[in-house]
């Protein structure tokens, strides 16, 4: 009996240390992302540490079993809520992640909610709209604080890494977020609520929406891609 208890204790301790190691790497990625976003580090100086941190994270999570099924990132909504026509709201020309807040283009899809009075509340359900993780993954970075004077375009945002898909997903303009760097999330899990945070999203001219982007990792670096075809086939919650 003592041997069984000892084995259980060792396994629990190993799992805790494993989770702590993942969290510590993600905290470093979050700090690096902040510096990139704020322009505190030059583009070429940021590339090597980003690649090194992602390599370390992959080493830690290589044994994890994660589901690769896609979930539509807004609960109670369908692909018809995606702005534009057949995904033409997406444009990644000239985009580079390492340009931070000054990046060009719009490498994402805006998914609009029913909110004519712009109070972050669904006009039909009279409730906030839940933002869902598009698949199983690990939270890389997020920003939970934002004020109206900020020039940051993403507002309250979340970056999630999906190693089984080799994809990073991005969720911006949230009113509130419910995860932190290093958290493991399941596809369809609530991670935030749709809001109007961000330099442009806060303005009256902008209808309330989720800004949703996806990035393949190529040579360890995030390269945007148009996920419209995946979104229209994703599971609806």
Secondary structure, 3 states (H helix, E strand, C coil): CHHHHHHHHHHHHHHHHHHHHHHHHHHHHHHHHHHHHCCCCCHHHHHHHHHHHHHHHHHHHCCCCCCCCCECCECCCCHHHECCCCCCCCECCCCCHHHHHHCCCECCEEEECCCCCCCCECCCCCCECEEECCCCEEEEEECCCCCCCCCCCCCEEEEEEECCCCEEEEEEEEEEECCCCCCEECCCCEEEEECCCCCCCCCCCCCCEEEEEEEEEECCEEEECCCHHHHHHCECC
